[in-house]
Amino acid sequence: MKKPQLLVIGVILIVLGIVALLWKNFTYTDRETVLNIKDVVKVQADTEKSVSIPPILGGVSLAAGVALLIVAARK
């Protein structure tokens, strides 16, 4: 890879790693069809789901970004 590509990928990984370390989980709403009778009656339910981001994932991303910046600086 060329130096500018390594720099961009390294910075992106660092930013993603910091965001993952600061923002430990996120929630989203999913709409599910509970009952559907021949398109006449349709009952839907909104369920809130939560996804947690492991801190190790943020740390690995941050470390990989720093490593890419070091490699790009040596080229």
Buried (B, 14 or more C-beta within 10 A) or exposed (E): EEEEEBBEBBBEBBEBBBEBBEEEEEEEEEEEEEEEEEEEEEEEEEEEEEEEBEEEEBEBBBEBBBEBBEBBEEE
